[in-house]
Amino acid sequence: MREERGISQLTLSQGAGFNDAFVGLVERPARREKYNLNHLNSIAKFLKCSIKDFLPDIPL
């Protein structure tokens, strides 16, 4: 969704109230940092969408 909207990692990090490098760290597959529900809620507020938009309809 971030890429579809043309939003940089830095812009999302700052807009959601995270450390400047946080989104970049989470998006690296080799890193252990991942989003939790609080992170997703902050991102949803920034992107003006629902937190449900980040979750699958059917459990994985």
C-alpha angles and dihedrals in degrees: 000000000000092000093042089057093045093242118152123228090246093051092050092046093051095040093052092046099251133133109282093251099042100097091046091053093048092050093055107093093210093058124088095218111108136166119267125199092271090054091048091050091053091048092049090052091051094046092042094233138111123278085231088070088074096051129076119248090227121044115254 
